[in-house]
Amino acid sequence: MSWKFTSTAPVFIQIIDRIQNDIISGKLRPGDRLVSVRELAEQAGVNPNTMQRALLQLEQNGLIYTKRGSGRFITED
């Protein structure tokens, strides 16, 4: 997975767009577990706080949810 960011929008917004596109395109399917915040941040080359901010926004938008102790998952609907 290669992450490329531009200077046209904040990085956390670009992360949100990337994950949304992966869900829409079927790369991420309902029920799939996301890797940890640290791992995603490392893959993307961003600060874990930036990744956390993006994931919290995705959760507020209803695209992912958190199971305590198990991680984050793509919603079924």
Number of C-alpha atoms within 10 A of each C-alpha: 5 7 11 11 14 8 7 7 9 11 17 19 14 18 23 18 14 14 19 16 13 13 18 11 10 10 11 17 15 15 14 15 18 15 12 15 20 15 13 16 18 13 12 17 14 16 13 17 13 16 25 17 16 21 22 15 16 19 17 11 10 12 18 25 20 16 9 7 6 9 13 20 20 21 17 11 8
